Amino acid sequence: MQFKRKRNLYPMSKPIFYKAIRIALFTSILVNLPRILGVLAQTKETLIPVSAPDTALRLVFVFLFSLVVLGVHLRPMLQLNKPSIQFKNVAVTILVMIFFVIGFRITEKWVNDGTMTLFPRFTNYVYLLLLVCLTIMARAMVLEERRKITAFETERLKRKAILAELESLKNQTNPHFLFNALNSLTHLVKQDQNTAIMFIEQLSQTYRYILKAKDQHVVTLSEELEFLRHYLFLIQQRFGDKLQLSLDLPTSVHQHQLPVLALQPLVENAIKHNEVSKAFPLRIKIEMHKDTLWVSNPIKPKIGSSESFGIGLDNLNERFHLLLGENIEIVNEDGHFKVGLPLKPTII
């Protein structure tokens, strides 16, 4: 099987083409500005005789010359760094300059009834100077365009890596949650049949949400709170009133977005590392301050607390950074542990 060789050329995009036209037009007007002013003034007292046809001819030739030179340098953008391509471009533009100078001489004699400019060599120098300036300008445009392409490719690869890393993080989160949920249910299912049925219903809701999380990176705060209620129902069967959750959230933020499975690990960590008893009930508070959702709990370290199997706050911070471009805040003061989660308003 034979494959066609892919050309490593980057043709001019429309914005670059239009930019080249504007530069060529500006160059033509700038070079011929004294003659344009002389024609507009309509006076014979000028150092160089000017006429409207001759000025129009020069405008057209400089414009076309500038556009062709820019086009030669701008078309093979990705190969511009190759010495062979650079040499070829320079050689082609020199031939273009010679062609335009000769063409201008012939056309000038015809337009001016056989007469030529007083300084024919000066025109040659003007075209040579234009060739150098336009070549440098085209090079700068190519470098800028290649920088944009590189930045776009870098961003695309970065986004691809982010999604792959996020999938890895979520794959770690799911078994961790299920392990803790099933462990909490083990001693409760055998005690009460009615409670066991409710357990199963709530567990099915939590597992359904986890399955949904595999295909959805970001959810609304309302969805996260609903999942948290199912999770707390399971946990409170074990702790009862010793575990309390307080919500102080305006309804206006319920549709704000955050990474999926963001609240449950914070509640789980609070239970794991703090004493939950009648003497020291654990009161977890979730409230809104400006654009940050704060989850806080009093600090009462549990004696002999087991080591965490989760991915922890570092994982949570990384998910917020990858998905929302923000970092979480962690505050440990006045006997309270607080985690601030930045929310992203939903664009309707």
C-alpha positions in Angstrom: 0.0 0.0 0.0 1.3 3.4 -1.0 0.6 6.6 0.9 0.8 10.0 -0.6 3.4 12.2 1.0 1.9 14.9 3.1 3.0 18.4 2.1 4.5 20.4 5.0 3.0 23.6 3.8 0.8 26.1 5.6 -1.1 28.2 3.1 -2.0 31.7 3.9 -5.2 32.0 6.0 -7.7 34.6 5.2 -6.7 37.0 8.0 -3.0 36.8 6.9 -4.0 37.4 3.3 -6.1 40.4 4.2 -3.3 41.7 6.3 -0.9 41.4 3.4 -3.3 43.4 1.2 -3.5 46.2 3.8 0.3 46.3 4.1 0.7 46.4 0.3 -1.8 49.2 0.0 -0.3 51.2 2.8 3.2 50.7 1.3 2.0 51.9 -2.1 0.4 55.0 -0.7 3.4 55.8 1.5 6.0 55.5 -1.3 4.0 57.6 -3.7 2.7 60.1 -1.1 4.7 63.1 -2.5 3.3 62.5 -6.0 -0.2 62.0 -4.7 0.0 65.4 -2.9 1.4 67.0 -6.0 -1.6 65.7 -8.1 -4.1 66.9 -5.5 -2.4 70.3 -5.3 -2.7 70.7 -9.0 0.3 73.0 -9.2 3.2 73.1 -11.7 5.6 74.4 -9.2 7.1 71.1 -8.2 10.6 69.7 -8.3 9.4 66.6 -10.2 6.7 66.8 -12.8 3.7 64.7 -11.8 0.6 63.6 -13.5 -2.4 61.6 -12.5 -1.9 58.7 -14.9 1.8 58.4 -13.9 0.9 58.5 -10.2 -1.8 55.9 -10.7 0.6 53.7 -12.5 3.2 53.8 -9.7 0.5 53.1 -7.1 -0.6 50.0 -9.0 2.9 48.7 -9.6 4.1 49.2 -6.0 0.9 47.7 -4.6 1.2 44.6 -6.8 4.9 44.3 -6.2 4.4 44.4 -2.4 1.6 41.9 -2.5 3.5 39.4 -4.6 6.6 39.7 -2.4 4.6 39.2 0.8 2.7 36.3 -0.8 6.0 34.5 -1.8 7.3 34.7 1.7 4.0 34.0 3.6 2.8 30.9 1.7 5.2 28.2 2.9 5.1 29.2 6.5 6.1 25.9 8.2 9.1 25.4 5.9 10.4 28.9 6.3 13.2 27.8 8.6 14.7 25.5 6.0 17.7 27.2 4.3 16.6 25.8 0.9 13.2 27.4 1.2 14.6 30.7 2.3 17.1 30.8 -0.6 14.3 29.9 -3.0 12.1 32.7 -1.7 14.9 35.3 -2.0 15.7 34.2 -5.5 12.0 34.3 -6.5 11.5 37.8 -5.1 14.6 39.1 -6.9 13.2 37.8 -10.1 9.9 39.4 -9.3 11.7 42.7 -8.6 13.4 42.6 -12.0 10.2 41.7 -13.8 8.3 44.6 -12.1 11.1 47.2 -12.8 11.2 46.2 -16.5 7.4 46.1 -16.7 7.2 49.5 -15.1 9.7 51.0 -17.6 7.8 49.8 -20.5 4.4 50.8 -19.2 5.7 54.2 -18.0 6.9 55.1 -21.6 3.5 54.2 -22.9 1.5 56.1 -20.3 3.8 59.2 -20.5 3.9 59.3 -24.3 7.4 58.1 -24.7 9.0 60.1 -21.9 10.6 58.6 -18.8 11.3 59.7 -15.3 14.1 62.1 -14.6 15.8 59.6 -12.2 15.4 56.1 -13.6 18.0 54.6 -11.2 16.2 56.0 -8.2 13.2 53.8 -9.1 15.5 50.8 -9.0 16.7 51.7 -5.6 13.1 52.2 -4.4 12.1 48.7 -5.5 15.3 47.2 -3.9 14.6 48.9 -0.6 11.0 47.8 -0.8 12.2 44.2 -1.4 14.4 44.3 1.7 11.7 45.9 4.0 8.9 43.6 2.8 11.1 40.5 3.2 11.8 41.5 6.8 8.1 42.3 7.5 7.0 39.0 5.9 9.5 37.1 8.1 8.1 38.8 11.2 4.5 37.9 10.2 5.5 34.3 9.6 7.2 34.0 13.0 4.1 35.5 14.7 1.8 33.1 12.8 4.0 30.1 13.7 4.0 31.3 17.4 0.1 31.3 17.3 0.1 27.8 15.7 2.5 26.5 18.3 0.5 28.0 21.1 -2.7 26.4 19.7 -1.1 23.0 19.5 0.4 23.3 22.9 -3.1 24.2 24.3 -4.7 21.3 22.5 -2.1 18.8 23.8 -2.4 20.3 27.3 -6.2 19.9 27.2 -5.8 16.3 26.0 -3.4 15.6 28.9 -5.8 17.2 31.3 -8.7 15.0 30.2 -6.5 11.9 30.5 -5.3 12.9 33.9 -8.8 13.7 35.1 -10.0 10.3 34.0 -7.2 8.8 36.1 -8.2 10.8 39.1 -11.8 9.9 38.8 -10.9 6.2 38.5 -9.2 6.5 41.8 -12.1 8.3 43.4 -14.9 5.8 42.6 -13.5 2.7 44.3 -12.5 4.8 47.3 -16.0 6.0 47.8 -17.6 2.6 47.3 -15.2 1.0 49.8 -16.2 3.5 52.5 -19.9 3.4 51.7 -20.1 -0.4 51.8 -18.0 -0.5 55.0 -20.5 1.9 56.6 -23.4 -0.2 55.6 -22.1 -3.6 56.7 -23.3 -3.4 60.3 -26.6 -1.7 59.6 -28.2 -3.9 56.9 -28.8 -6.8 59.3 -30.5 -4.8 62.0 -33.7 -3.5 60.4 -35.4 -4.7 57.2 -37.1 -1.4 56.5 -33.9 0.5 57.1 -32.1 -2.0 54.9 -34.5 -1.3 52.0 -33.9 2.5 52.4 -30.2 1.8 52.5 -30.4 0.0 49.2 -32.4 2.8 47.6 -30.0 5.5 48.8 -27.0 3.4 47.8 -28.5 2.9 44.3 -28.8 6.7 44.0 -25.2 7.3 45.1 -23.9 4.6 42.7 -26.0 6.0 39.8 -24.4 9.4 40.4 -20.9 7.8 40.4 -21.7 6.1 37.1 -22.8 9.5 35.8 -19.5 11.0 37.0 -17.6 8.8 34.6 -19.1 10.7 31.6 -19.4 14.2 33.2 -16.5 16.2 34.5 -18.4 19.2 35.8 -21.9 19.3 37.5 -24.1 21.9 39.2 -24.0 22.6 42.9 -27.6 21.4 43.1 -26.6 18.0 41.8 -23.7 17.7 44.2 -25.9 18.6 47.1 -28.5 16.0 46.1 -25.8 13.4 46.0 -24.4 14.5 49.3 -27.9 14.0 50.9 -28.0 10.4 49.7 -24.5 9.8 51.0 -25.2 11.4 54.4 -28.3 9.3 54.8 -26.1 6.2 54.7 -23.5 7.6 57.0 -26.0 8.9 59.6 -27.5 5.5 60.0 -24.2 4.8 61.8 -23.7 8.0 63.6 -27.2 9.4 64.1 -27.4 12.8 65.6 -23.6 12.7 66.3 -23.2 13.8 62.7 -24.9 17.1 61.6 -24.8 19.0 58.4 -25.8 22.7 58.1 -26.4 24.3 54.7 -26.5 28.1 54.3 -26.6 28.6 50.6 -28.7 31.1 48.5 -30.7 29.5 45.7 -28.9 31.7 43.2 -25.8 29.6 43.4 -27.5 26.2 43.0 -26.8 26.2 39.3 -23.1 27.2 39.7 -20.7 24.5 38.6 -17.9 22.6 40.2 -16.0 19.3 39.6 -18.1 16.2 40.1 -17.6 14.4 43.5 -16.1 17.5 45.1 -18.1 17.7 48.3 -18.3 14.1 49.4 -14.5 13.7 49.9 -14.5 16.7 52.3 -17.3 15.3 54.4 -15.7 11.9 54.4 -12.3 13.3 55.5 -14.0 15.3 58.3 -15.6 12.1 59.6 -12.4 10.1 59.1 -10.0 12.4 61.0 -12.3 13.8 63.8 -14.1 12.3 66.7 -17.8 11.8 66.2 -19.5 11.1 69.5 -22.2 12.4 71.8 -19.7 14.3 73.8 -18.2 15.8 70.6 -20.7 15.8 67.8 -19.3 16.6 64.4 -21.0 19.6 62.9 -20.2 20.2 59.2 -21.2 23.5 57.8 -21.5 24.4 54.1 -21.9 28.1 53.3 -21.3 30.6 50.6 -19.1 33.7 50.8 -18.8 35.7 47.6 -17.9 33.3 44.8 -16.4 30.6 47.1 -18.2 27.7 48.7 -16.8 27.0 52.2 -17.0 23.6 53.9 -15.9 23.7 57.5 -15.8 21.5 60.6 -14.4 21.8 64.2 -11.1 20.1 64.8 -11.2 17.2 67.3 -8.6 14.7 66.1 -9.7 11.1 66.4 -7.4 8.9 68.5 -5.8 6.2 66.4 -7.4 7.4 63.2 -6.7 5.1 60.2 -4.6 6.2 57.2 -6.7 7.5 54.4 -7.2 5.4 51.2 -8.4 8.5 49.3 -6.6 10.9 47.0 -7.0 13.8 49.4 -7.0 17.5 49.1 -4.2 17.5 46.5 -6.4 15.6 44.1 -9.3 17.9 44.7 -7.2 21.0 44.2 -5.8 19.5 41.0 -9.3 18.8 39.6 -10.4 22.4 40.3 -7.2 23.7 38.7 -7.6 21.5 35.6 -11.3 22.1 35.1 -12.0 25.6 36.4 -8.6 27.1 36.3 -8.8 27.9 40.0 -7.3 26.5 43.2 -9.1 25.6 46.4 -8.3 27.4 49.6 -7.4 25.6 52.8 -7.6 27.4 56.2 -6.8 25.8 59.5 -7.4 28.4 62.3 -9.4 29.0 65.5 -10.0 25.3 66.0 -11.8 24.9 62.6 -10.7 23.3 59.3 -12.1 25.1 56.3 -11.9 24.3 52.6 -12.9 27.0 50.0 -14.2 25.7 46.7 -14.4 28.3 43.8 -17.6 28.0 41.8 -18.2 28.8 38.2 -21.4 30.5 37.2 -23.4 28.6 34.6 -23.6 30.5 31.3 -27.2 30.3 30.0 
